[in-house]
Amino acid sequence: MSDERYAIEHRADQSRYVLLDRQSGDAEIGEEEYVDVDGDRVLFHTRVDEEYGGQGLASRLVRETVAAAAAEGRAIVPVCPYVKAWAEKHPDAPHAVVTPTPTHLRAVAERTR
């Protein structure tokens, strides 16, 4: 994200992208959590702090996460309702969408235990 105030950082060791507010000392104000399964990136949790709502930040977070997955040659698996709705509204985004399978859902369940 190239906005002066907000930054998105990939924390691969935590399997998530974080949204940071640079004006607040790089405070973490949102995240997109995922798990990789058989070459697919399963997006299962999107969060932006309530006080930052209505600015389109969740959409920007998902767009960057999806673009990064596409750049890695991964399809996205929208388990998070927000990501599913976003993918349906943005068919122009560079991504392939895969319907969640039981294997994808088991991986999410294991990750969220």
HELIX and SHEET records of a PDB file:
HELIX    1   1 ALA A   12  GLN A   14  5                                   3    
HELIX    2   2 ARG A   22  SER A   24  5                                   3    
HELIX    3   3 GLU A   50  TYR A   52  5                                   3    
HELIX    4   4 LEU A   57  ALA A   71  1                                  15    
HELIX    5   5 PRO A   81  LYS A   89  1                                   9    
HELIX    6   6 PRO A  102  ARG A  111  1                                  10    
SHEET    1   A 5 TYR A   6  ARG A  11  0                                        
SHEET    2   A 5 ARG A  16  ASP A  21 -1                                        
SHEET    3   A 5 ALA A  27  VAL A  37 -1                                        
SHEET    4   A 5 ASP A  40  VAL A  48 -1                                        
SHEET    5   A 5 ALA A  75  PRO A  78  1                                        
END                                                                             
